[in-house]
Amino acid sequence: MSAPTSDHRPGVRPGGPLSVHIPAPHVRPGDAPDFSNVKIPRAGEVRRPPIDTPAIDIHDMAYSIVRVLNRNGVAKGPWAEAVADIATDDRLLLGLRDMMTMRAIDKRMQIAQRQGKTSFYVQCTGEEAIGCGVARMLNQGDMNFPTYRQQGLLVGRDYPLIDMFNQIYSNDQDPMVGRQLPVLHSARDHGFFTISGNLGTQFVQAVGWAMASAMSGDDKIALGWIGDGATASSDFHSAMLNASVYRPPVVLNVVNNQWAISSHSSMAGGENATFAARAHGYGFPSIRVDGNDYLAVLAAADWAIERARGNHGPTLIEWVTYRVGAHSTADDPSAYRPRAESDAWPLGDPIARLKTHLITRGAWSEERHIQAEAEILDHIVTVQREAEANGTLLTGRRVSGGDIFRGVYAEMPEHLRLQKQEMGL
């Protein structure tokens, strides 16, 4: 028997050079926007399953998008019917005002940062329906574990705007006493856990808090929030595993706004499967929802919250939306995406869509909308001036070094007492 003529192992065929795949966005600056990869079903087309439906029976919902409002502003389908008693004229007008308020805040704070009055700001423009809508579906005591782009949760929970602005300006009346970066708010009484700049940690914290709530016999639920980019973190998967094993009363929210700081969602695995589909491997239900449709937000939040309160375990919601503005005031999105891309986003603008719906049902008008915009802006400017009177980055007292020691421990440990002494405080 002759010896093998090649140096490869028997049964193993030689091949060409090995390779890896580097995801890239479909378009670059200067290209025409292209959202052909976003498959959008008709409004009202996606079914609404019972809240106790097994995860395996709704796998398909991780690949569609729950929509309620059609392009003419008419509410359609089973999700609309399920929240018909919730989506009253008064409630929807409140939601519209919440979103308009949030957008006006974004504009004013963006200008304030450019004027040097604050060091940093993060807008949530185009995503207002998600935070503002979910917030209105929660009970007192429920706890959100947000990222820095969920200010709408505060607006939807009637958080005082003066406190929000004082924190952004890090002034004398800053509720965080200058310890947090601007926009890293904390408001326990409004169900808003202290924001961590390390993205992903809040998902783990939400699951743990929900477990503690259940184990203590409480009736409060938790909501975790994360962006599409941060789903690539290990904390995301740790939270998913613990949610799967212990089935706490938690709603886990992935805000897929298509972009991390400068990388497309494909870099976080978005081109291989939807973010909602990641729940399949952990065995609990997930759905995708039109995040620019305020009624769809109310309906999906109602469904997931009812599941949590009914002890049916965790739910993962992927909110499909688009980040209209820059990632933050330190970012220039024109360097990595077409300038006109936000205008081409096929799910539209959440404020315009709810306005159209309210006009269609006879509860609103273009004239009243213009008047409301002026009233909201006037109110925000008034509160902003009040906050600036307390100081900004340009004016006012600098935070005392002694403040870093306060409110940390009930009784200050000896090593911190010595450090404070060495600082002459």
C-alpha positions as CSV (number, residue, x, y, z in Angstrom):
1,M,0.0,0.0,0.0
2,S,1.5,3.3,-1.1
3,A,1.9,6.3,1.3
4,P,-0.4,9.3,1.1
5,T,0.7,11.8,-1.5
6,S,-0.4,14.9,0.4
7,D,0.4,16.1,3.9
8,H,-3.2,16.6,5.1
9,R,-5.0,14.2,7.4
10,P,-7.1,11.4,5.9
11,G,-10.7,12.5,5.6
12,V,-10.0,16.2,5.8
13,R,-10.2,18.1,2.5
14,P,-7.8,21.0,2.0
15,G,-9.4,24.4,1.5
16,G,-8.5,28.0,0.8
17,P,-7.4,30.6,3.4
18,L,-9.6,31.0,6.4
19,S,-11.6,34.2,6.9
20,V,-13.8,36.1,9.3
21,H,-16.8,38.3,8.7
22,I,-16.7,42.0,9.6
23,P,-20.3,43.4,9.6
24,A,-20.8,46.7,7.9
25,P,-23.8,49.0,7.5
26,H,-25.6,48.8,4.1
27,V,-24.9,52.4,3.3
28,R,-22.2,55.0,4.1
29,P,-22.1,58.8,4.2
30,G,-22.9,60.1,0.7
31,D,-25.0,57.0,-0.2
32,A,-28.8,57.0,-0.5
33,P,-30.5,55.7,2.7
34,D,-31.7,52.1,2.4
35,F,-34.0,50.4,4.9
36,S,-35.0,47.6,2.6
37,N,-33.8,45.1,5.3
38,V,-36.5,46.4,7.7
39,K,-39.5,44.2,7.0
40,I,-42.6,46.1,8.1
41,P,-46.0,44.2,8.3
42,R,-49.3,46.1,7.9
43,A,-50.8,47.7,11.0
44,G,-53.0,45.3,12.9
45,E,-51.6,42.2,11.1
46,V,-49.7,40.7,14.0
47,R,-51.7,38.6,16.4
48,R,-52.0,39.3,20.2
49,P,-51.4,36.0,22.1
50,P,-52.8,35.4,25.6
51,I,-50.3,36.4,28.3
52,D,-49.8,32.8,29.4
53,T,-48.9,31.6,25.9
54,P,-45.7,29.4,26.0
55,A,-42.6,31.0,24.5
56,I,-42.3,28.3,21.9
57,D,-45.7,29.1,20.4
58,I,-44.8,32.7,19.7
59,H,-41.3,32.3,18.2
60,D,-42.5,34.0,15.0
61,M,-43.3,37.2,16.9
62,A,-39.6,37.8,17.4
63,Y,-39.4,38.3,13.6
64,S,-42.3,40.5,12.9
65,I,-43.3,44.0,14.3
66,V,-46.4,44.8,16.3
67,R,-48.0,47.8,14.8
68,V,-51.3,49.6,15.6
69,L,-51.4,52.9,13.6
70,N,-51.5,52.7,9.9
71,R,-50.1,55.4,7.6
72,N,-53.4,57.3,7.7
73,G,-53.4,57.4,11.5
74,V,-56.1,54.8,12.0
75,A,-55.7,52.2,14.8
76,K,-56.1,48.6,13.6
77,G,-56.1,45.0,14.8
78,P,-56.2,43.0,18.1
79,W,-53.5,45.1,19.9
80,A,-55.6,48.2,19.3
81,E,-58.7,46.5,20.6
82,A,-56.9,45.3,23.7
83,V,-56.1,48.9,24.8
84,A,-59.3,50.6,23.6
85,D,-60.3,51.4,27.2
86,I,-56.8,52.7,27.9
87,A,-56.3,54.7,24.7
88,T,-58.9,57.4,25.5
89,D,-58.7,60.9,24.0
90,D,-57.4,62.3,27.3
91,R,-54.8,59.7,27.8
92,L,-53.5,60.0,24.2
93,L,-53.4,63.8,24.5
94,L,-51.4,63.4,27.6
95,G,-49.0,61.1,25.8
96,L,-48.7,63.6,22.9
97,R,-47.9,66.3,25.4
98,D,-45.3,64.1,27.1
99,M,-43.5,63.5,23.8
100,M,-43.7,67.1,22.7
101,T,-42.2,68.1,26.1
102,M,-39.4,65.6,25.8
103,R,-38.5,66.8,22.3
104,A,-38.5,70.4,23.4
105,I,-36.2,69.5,26.4
106,D,-33.8,67.8,23.9
107,K,-33.6,70.9,21.8
108,R,-33.1,73.3,24.7
109,M,-30.5,71.1,26.4
110,Q,-28.6,70.6,23.1
111,I,-28.4,74.4,22.8
112,A,-27.3,74.7,26.4
113,Q,-24.5,72.3,25.9
114,R,-23.3,74.2,22.8
115,Q,-23.4,77.4,24.9
116,G,-21.1,75.8,27.5
117,K,-23.7,75.6,30.2
118,T,-23.4,71.9,30.6
119,S,-20.6,69.5,29.6
120,F,-22.6,66.8,28.0
121,Y,-26.1,65.8,26.8
122,V,-27.7,62.8,25.1
123,Q,-30.9,63.2,23.1
124,C,-33.7,60.7,22.6
125,T,-35.2,62.5,19.6
126,G,-37.3,60.1,17.6
127,E,-37.6,57.6,20.4
128,E,-40.0,59.6,22.7
129,A,-42.9,57.2,22.3
130,I,-41.1,54.4,24.0
131,G,-40.1,56.0,27.3
132,C,-43.1,58.3,27.6
133,G,-45.6,55.5,26.7
134,V,-44.2,52.7,28.9
135,A,-43.9,55.1,31.9
136,R,-47.7,55.8,31.7
137,M,-48.4,52.1,32.0
138,L,-46.6,51.6,35.3
139,N,-47.7,51.6,38.9
140,Q,-46.2,53.7,41.7
141,G,-43.2,51.7,43.0
142,D,-42.3,49.9,39.8
143,M,-38.7,50.4,39.1
144,N,-36.9,51.2,35.8
145,F,-33.2,50.4,35.3
146,P,-32.5,52.8,32.4
147,T,-29.7,53.9,30.2
148,Y,-28.9,57.5,29.4
149,R,-31.5,57.8,26.6
150,Q,-34.6,57.1,28.6
151,Q,-35.4,60.6,29.9
152,G,-38.9,60.0,28.5
153,L,-39.5,57.7,31.5
154,L,-39.0,60.6,33.8
155,V,-41.3,62.9,31.8
156,G,-43.9,60.2,31.7
157,R,-43.7,59.8,35.5
158,D,-44.2,63.6,36.0
159,Y,-40.7,64.1,37.3
160,P,-40.1,67.8,38.1
161,L,-38.3,69.4,35.2
162,I,-36.5,71.8,37.5
163,D,-34.8,68.7,39.1
164,M,-33.9,67.3,35.7
165,F,-32.3,70.6,34.6
166,N,-30.5,71.2,37.8
167,Q,-28.9,67.7,37.4
168,I,-27.8,68.5,33.9
169,Y,-26.3,71.8,35.0
170,S,-24.6,70.2,38.1
171,N,-25.5,73.3,40.0
172,D,-26.3,74.1,43.7
173,Q,-29.7,72.3,43.5
174,D,-28.4,69.2,41.6
175,P,-30.2,66.2,43.2
176,M,-27.1,64.2,42.6
177,V,-24.8,66.8,44.3
178,G,-22.5,66.8,41.3
179,R,-21.6,63.1,41.6
180,Q,-23.0,62.0,38.3
181,L,-22.4,63.1,34.7
182,P,-25.1,65.2,33.2
183,V,-28.2,63.1,32.1
184,L,-27.2,60.3,34.5
185,H,-30.3,60.9,36.6
186,S,-31.6,59.1,39.7
187,A,-35.2,59.4,41.0
188,R,-36.3,56.6,43.2
189,D,-39.7,58.1,44.0
190,H,-40.4,58.2,40.2
191,G,-39.2,54.6,39.6
192,F,-35.9,55.6,38.0
193,F,-32.9,53.7,39.3
194,T,-29.5,55.6,39.2
195,I,-28.1,55.4,35.7
196,S,-24.7,53.7,35.3
197,G,-22.4,54.9,32.6
198,N,-21.2,51.2,32.2
199,L,-23.8,49.9,29.8
200,G,-25.3,46.5,30.4
201,T,-25.1,46.6,34.2
202,Q,-28.7,47.8,34.5
203,F,-30.1,44.7,32.9
204,V,-28.5,42.5,35.6
205,Q,-29.7,44.9,38.3
206,A,-33.3,44.9,36.9
207,V,-33.4,41.1,37.1
208,G,-32.0,41.1,40.6
209,W,-34.4,43.8,41.8
210,A,-37.4,41.9,40.4
211,M,-36.2,38.7,42.2
212,A,-35.9,40.6,45.5
213,S,-39.4,42.1,45.0
214,A,-40.9,38.7,44.5
215,M,-39.0,37.1,47.3
216,S,-40.1,39.8,49.7
217,G,-43.7,39.4,48.9
218,D,-44.0,42.8,47.2
219,D,-46.1,43.5,44.1
220,K,-43.7,45.8,42.2
221,I,-42.1,44.8,38.9
222,A,-38.8,45.9,37.3
223,L,-38.0,47.0,33.8
224,G,-34.5,46.8,32.4
225,W,-33.4,48.9,29.5
226,I,-30.5,48.5,27.0
227,G,-29.6,49.6,23.5
228,D,-28.9,47.4,20.6
229,G,-25.1,47.9,20.8
230,A,-24.9,47.0,24.5
231,T,-26.6,43.6,23.9
232,A,-23.1,42.5,22.9
233,S,-22.0,42.8,26.5
234,S,-21.7,39.8,28.9
235,D,-24.1,41.5,31.4
236,F,-26.9,41.2,28.8
237,H,-26.5,37.5,28.7
238,S,-26.1,37.1,32.4
239,A,-29.3,38.9,32.9
240,M,-31.1,36.8,30.3
241,L,-29.9,33.6,31.9
242,N,-31.0,34.6,35.4
243,A,-34.3,35.8,34.1
244,S,-34.8,32.4,32.4
245,V,-33.9,30.4,35.5
246,Y,-35.7,32.3,38.2
247,R,-38.6,33.8,36.1
248,P,-38.9,37.1,38.1
249,P,-41.4,39.8,37.3
250,V,-39.3,41.8,34.9
251,V,-39.7,43.3,31.4
252,L,-36.4,43.5,29.5
253,N,-36.4,46.2,26.9
254,V,-34.0,46.4,24.0
255,V,-34.2,49.8,22.2
256,N,-33.0,49.0,18.7
257,N,-32.4,52.5,17.3
258,Q,-30.2,51.0,14.5
259,W,-26.9,52.6,15.8
260,A,-24.5,52.3,18.7
261,I,-22.1,55.3,19.2
262,S,-20.8,54.9,15.6
263,S,-21.4,51.3,14.7
264,H,-24.4,49.8,13.0
265,S,-26.6,47.3,14.9
266,S,-25.1,44.6,12.8
267,M,-21.9,44.8,14.9
268,A,-24.0,43.6,17.8
269,G,-25.3,40.6,15.8
270,G,-28.3,42.3,14.4
271,E,-27.8,41.0,10.9
272,N,-27.9,37.3,12.0
273,A,-31.2,37.5,13.9
274,T,-33.4,40.0,15.6
275,F,-32.6,41.1,19.1
276,A,-35.9,39.7,20.2
277,A,-34.9,36.3,18.9
278,R,-32.2,36.1,21.5
279,A,-34.8,35.2,24.1
280,H,-35.5,31.9,22.2
281,G,-32.3,30.4,23.5
282,Y,-33.3,31.3,27.1
283,G,-36.8,30.0,26.7
284,F,-39.0,33.0,27.5
285,P,-41.3,35.1,25.3
286,S,-40.2,38.0,23.2
287,I,-41.9,40.4,20.7
288,R,-40.8,43.1,18.4
289,V,-42.8,46.4,18.5
290,D,-42.9,49.5,16.4
291,G,-41.3,52.0,18.8
292,N,-42.6,55.0,16.8
293,D,-46.2,54.0,17.3
294,Y,-47.5,55.3,20.7
295,L,-50.5,53.0,20.7
296,A,-48.4,50.0,19.9
297,V,-46.1,51.0,22.8
298,L,-49.1,51.2,25.2
299,A,-50.4,47.9,24.0
300,A,-47.1,46.0,24.1
301,A,-46.2,47.4,27.5
302,D,-49.7,46.5,28.8
303,W,-49.2,42.9,27.6
304,A,-45.7,42.4,29.1
305,I,-46.5,44.2,32.4
306,E,-49.6,42.0,32.8
307,R,-47.4,39.0,32.2
308,A,-45.0,40.1,34.9
309,R,-47.7,40.9,37.4
310,G,-49.4,37.6,36.7
311,N,-46.3,35.6,37.6
312,H,-45.8,34.5,34.0
313,G,-42.1,35.4,34.1
314,P,-39.9,37.7,32.0
315,T,-40.6,39.2,28.6
316,L,-38.1,40.6,26.2
317,I,-39.3,43.5,24.0
318,E,-37.3,44.8,21.1
319,W,-38.5,48.3,20.3
320,V,-37.8,49.0,16.6
321,T,-37.0,52.7,16.2
322,Y,-34.3,55.1,14.9
323,R,-31.9,57.4,16.6
324,V,-32.5,60.7,14.9
325,G,-29.9,62.8,16.6
326,A,-26.2,62.2,17.4
327,H,-25.2,59.6,19.9
328,S,-24.4,62.4,22.2
329,T,-23.1,66.0,22.0
330,A,-19.6,64.5,21.6
331,D,-20.6,62.7,18.3
332,D,-21.0,63.6,14.7
333,P,-23.2,61.0,12.9
334,S,-22.5,62.5,9.5
335,A,-19.1,60.7,9.7
336,Y,-20.7,57.2,9.6
337,R,-24.2,57.4,8.1
338,P,-26.1,59.4,5.4
339,R,-27.3,62.8,6.5
340,A,-30.8,62.1,5.1
341,E,-31.1,58.7,6.7
342,S,-33.4,59.8,9.6
343,D,-35.8,61.4,7.1
344,A,-36.0,58.1,5.3
345,W,-36.8,56.0,8.4
346,P,-39.9,54.0,7.3
347,L,-41.7,54.0,10.6
348,G,-42.0,57.8,10.7
349,D,-42.0,60.2,13.5
350,P,-43.8,59.2,16.7
351,I,-45.2,62.7,17.5
352,A,-46.4,63.2,14.0
353,R,-48.1,59.8,13.9
354,L,-50.0,60.3,17.2
355,K,-51.0,63.8,16.2
356,T,-52.4,62.4,12.9
357,H,-54.3,59.7,14.9
358,L,-55.8,62.3,17.3
359,I,-56.8,64.5,14.4
360,T,-58.4,61.6,12.6
361,R,-60.5,60.8,15.7
362,G,-61.5,64.4,16.1
363,A,-59.7,65.1,19.3
364,W,-57.0,67.4,18.0
365,S,-56.2,69.8,15.2
366,E,-53.2,71.4,13.5
367,E,-54.0,74.8,15.1
368,R,-54.2,73.3,18.6
369,H,-50.9,71.4,18.0
370,I,-49.1,74.6,17.0
371,Q,-50.5,76.3,20.1
372,A,-49.4,73.4,22.3
373,E,-45.9,73.6,20.9
374,A,-45.7,77.2,21.9
375,E,-47.1,76.6,25.4
376,I,-44.7,73.7,26.1
377,L,-41.7,75.6,24.8
378,D,-42.6,78.6,27.0
379,H,-42.9,76.4,30.1
380,I,-39.6,74.7,29.4
381,V,-37.8,78.0,28.9
382,T,-39.2,79.3,32.1
383,V,-38.1,76.3,34.1
384,Q,-34.7,76.4,32.4
385,R,-34.2,80.0,33.4
386,E,-35.1,79.0,37.0
387,A,-32.5,76.2,36.9
388,E,-29.8,78.5,35.4
389,A,-30.4,80.9,38.2
390,N,-29.1,78.1,40.5
391,G,-25.9,77.9,38.4
392,T,-24.6,76.3,35.3
393,L,-21.2,75.0,34.3
394,L,-20.2,78.6,33.5
395,T,-21.6,80.1,36.7
396,G,-22.4,79.3,40.2
397,R,-20.7,77.4,43.1
398,R,-18.5,74.5,42.4
399,V,-19.5,71.3,44.2
400,S,-17.6,70.9,47.5
401,G,-15.1,68.1,47.7
402,G,-16.7,67.1,51.0
403,D,-19.9,66.1,49.1
404,I,-18.2,63.0,47.8
405,F,-18.2,61.6,51.4
406,R,-21.8,62.4,52.2
407,G,-24.7,60.0,51.7
408,V,-22.5,57.0,51.0
409,Y,-22.5,55.2,54.3
410,A,-24.8,55.4,57.3
411,E,-21.7,55.5,59.4
412,M,-18.5,56.7,57.7
413,P,-15.8,54.0,57.8
414,E,-12.5,54.9,59.4
415,H,-10.5,54.9,56.2
416,L,-12.8,57.5,54.6
417,R,-12.8,59.6,57.7
418,L,-9.0,59.7,57.5
419,Q,-9.1,60.6,53.8
420,K,-11.6,63.4,54.5
421,Q,-9.2,64.7,57.2
422,E,-6.2,64.6,54.9
423,M,-8.2,66.7,52.3
424,G,-8.8,69.3,55.0
425,L,-12.5,68.9,54.8
